[in-house]
Structure formats: structure tokens, C-alpha cells
Amino acid sequence: MLRAITISTLSVCFLCSCHVYRSHVEYSDLNVQTTAEPADHPRKLRLKGIIVGGVLVPKQFESHIEGETLLIELVATFAMRGDTNGFNVTFDIPDSVSAARFGRKRELIWSRAPQTSNQTLQPTEHFVVSFSLMRTPVFKILGGSALSR
């Protein structure tokens, strides 16, 4: 029994010391600032922050595109002497991407602002409000019938 505990303990220490242990970190485990650069037409998404808790440190970020979504995952490992739990990474945002999501839970962390049209809005109906003797409003639909109260 003592031998099994000793071997298990040594195995865990070996895995930790070699950074073999890997864990996927969720967005809720981070204290992060997300910035799109430049602001008017984003080409890059910057994530800067730390892993909360202090036990894990970032090992690598993995990203890929599914449809119109950039999916980002952070793989972490146990902290060793000299490691820091902070990160500052940048991801390219192709024009085809409209949103970025983080972690296995795919939490939305950024979305592209909808494109606005430069066209002026044209009214479909015209209304005129007039007051007869300042008591009774009369609504006239231009080109149509008049309603009164």
C-alpha cells in the first residue's frame, strides 16, 4: 500500500515538473481585457490578463475558425518556479469572422459591429397633425382620408 502511494505521488510530481499536465481554462477563470485593433475595422484581437487562482500558467493558446466564428482555447499547466500566470496574445481576425468565442463553453468575448448603411431612410407614410381650435387633434394622411375626434 505504501509503495502504491509513493509511486502515485512520484508520478504526479514528475508530470507536474515536466509540464505534461494540461488543463483547458474557461473564460470565467480569467481576469482578461479584450481589445479589437483598430477599433473602426478590427484586424486583430488582443487578449491580455491572468489566470485567476495562481496554480496554473498558460502553456499555449489554440485557435481555429468554424463558419463565421473564431474559437479560442487556452491550455494551461501547473506553475513551476519562474513561471507567470499572465498572458498577452494577439489573434488575426479575417473579414469573414463576425465573432470570437472562448473556451469549451464557447463564451462570446467579441463580435463585429453590424455594418450600417449610408442610405437615408425614406418614410412610407406621411402624417400631418393639426389642431382645430386647439382642442381636437385632426390627423390627415396625405393622399388618404382625414380622421378627426
C-alpha positions as CSV (number, residue, x, y, z in Angstrom):
1,M,0.0,0.0,0.0
2,L,2.8,2.4,0.9
3,R,4.5,1.5,-2.3
4,A,1.4,2.4,-4.4
5,I,1.1,5.8,-2.7
6,T,4.8,6.6,-3.2
7,I,4.6,5.7,-6.9
8,S,1.4,7.8,-7.4
9,T,3.0,10.7,-5.6
10,L,6.2,10.5,-7.6
11,S,4.2,10.2,-10.9
12,V,2.2,13.4,-10.1
13,C,5.4,15.2,-9.2
14,F,7.0,14.0,-12.4
15,L,4.0,15.1,-14.5
16,C,4.0,18.5,-12.9
17,S,7.7,19.1,-13.2
18,C,7.7,18.2,-16.9
19,H,4.7,20.4,-17.7
20,V,2.9,17.2,-19.0
21,Y,-0.3,18.0,-17.1
22,R,-2.7,20.0,-19.3
23,S,-5.9,21.7,-18.5
24,H,-8.3,23.7,-20.6
25,V,-9.1,27.0,-19.0
26,E,-12.6,28.7,-19.3
27,Y,-13.2,32.4,-19.6
28,S,-14.6,32.6,-16.1
29,D,-11.2,31.5,-14.8
30,L,-9.5,34.6,-16.3
31,N,-9.2,38.2,-15.5
32,V,-8.8,39.5,-19.0
33,Q,-9.1,42.6,-21.1
34,T,-10.2,42.0,-24.7
35,T,-9.3,44.7,-27.3
36,A,-10.0,44.8,-31.0
37,E,-7.5,46.7,-33.1
38,P,-8.0,49.0,-34.9
39,A,-11.4,50.0,-33.5
40,D,-13.0,51.1,-36.7
41,H,-12.4,47.9,-38.7
42,P,-10.8,45.2,-36.4
43,R,-8.0,43.1,-37.9
44,K,-6.5,41.8,-34.6
45,L,-8.0,40.7,-31.3
46,R,-5.7,41.2,-28.2
47,L,-6.3,39.2,-25.0
48,K,-4.3,40.5,-22.0
49,G,-4.7,39.2,-18.5
50,I,-4.0,36.5,-15.9
51,I,-5.3,33.1,-14.9
52,V,-7.1,33.6,-11.6
53,G,-6.1,31.2,-8.8
54,G,-2.3,31.2,-9.2
55,V,-1.8,27.4,-9.6
56,L,-2.0,27.2,-13.4
57,V,0.1,29.1,-16.0
58,P,-0.6,29.5,-19.7
59,K,1.0,26.8,-21.9
60,Q,-0.5,27.6,-25.3
61,F,-3.4,29.2,-27.0
62,E,-5.2,27.2,-29.7
63,S,-7.5,28.9,-32.2
64,H,-9.4,27.9,-35.3
65,I,-12.3,29.2,-37.3
66,E,-15.7,27.5,-37.6
67,G,-18.0,29.2,-40.0
68,E,-18.0,32.9,-39.0
69,T,-16.7,32.3,-35.5
70,L,-13.1,32.4,-34.2
71,L,-12.8,29.8,-31.4
72,I,-10.0,30.3,-28.9
73,E,-8.9,27.9,-26.2
74,L,-6.2,28.3,-23.5
75,V,-4.3,25.2,-22.4
76,A,-2.6,25.6,-19.0
77,T,-0.2,23.6,-16.9
78,F,0.9,23.7,-13.2
79,A,3.1,26.6,-12.3
80,M,6.8,26.0,-11.8
81,R,9.4,28.3,-10.4
82,G,9.9,31.3,-12.6
83,D,6.5,30.8,-14.5
84,T,4.0,33.6,-14.6
85,N,0.2,33.3,-14.9
86,G,0.0,36.4,-17.1
87,F,-0.5,36.4,-20.9
88,N,-0.6,38.9,-23.7
89,V,-1.6,37.4,-27.1
90,T,-2.9,38.6,-30.4
91,F,-5.1,36.8,-32.9
92,D,-5.7,37.8,-36.5
93,I,-9.4,38.5,-37.4
94,P,-10.2,37.7,-41.1
95,D,-13.0,39.7,-42.7
96,S,-15.2,36.6,-42.8
97,V,-15.2,36.3,-38.9
98,S,-18.0,38.1,-37.2
99,A,-17.5,36.8,-33.6
100,A,-14.9,35.3,-31.2
101,R,-15.7,32.8,-28.6
102,F,-13.5,31.4,-25.7
103,G,-13.2,28.0,-24.1
104,R,-15.1,24.8,-24.4
105,K,-18.2,26.6,-23.2
106,R,-17.7,29.0,-26.2
107,E,-18.4,32.2,-24.3
108,L,-18.8,35.2,-26.6
109,I,-15.9,37.6,-26.0
110,W,-16.1,39.8,-29.1
111,S,-18.4,40.5,-32.0
112,R,-18.1,42.7,-35.0
113,A,-20.4,45.7,-35.1
114,P,-23.1,45.4,-37.7
115,Q,-22.5,47.3,-40.9
116,T,-24.6,50.4,-41.1
117,S,-26.0,51.7,-44.4
118,N,-25.2,55.2,-45.7
119,Q,-28.7,55.4,-47.3
120,T,-31.2,57.8,-45.8
121,L,-34.4,56.4,-44.6
122,Q,-37.5,57.2,-46.6
123,P,-40.8,57.4,-44.8
124,T,-43.5,55.0,-46.0
125,E,-46.5,57.2,-44.9
126,H,-46.7,60.9,-44.2
127,F,-48.7,62.2,-41.3
128,V,-49.7,65.7,-40.5
129,V,-51.1,66.8,-37.1
130,S,-53.1,69.9,-36.8
131,F,-55.2,71.3,-34.0
132,S,-58.6,72.8,-34.7
133,L,-59.3,75.5,-32.2
134,M,-56.5,73.9,-30.0
135,R,-58.9,71.3,-28.7
136,T,-59.4,68.5,-31.2
137,P,-56.4,66.9,-33.0
138,V,-57.1,66.1,-36.6
139,F,-54.9,63.5,-38.3
140,K,-54.6,63.7,-42.0
141,I,-52.9,61.1,-44.0
142,L,-51.5,62.7,-47.1
143,G,-53.1,61.2,-50.1
144,G,-55.7,59.5,-48.0
145,S,-58.7,60.1,-45.8
146,A,-58.9,62.5,-42.8
147,L,-59.7,61.4,-39.3
148,S,-61.0,63.7,-36.6
149,R,-62.1,63.5,-33.0
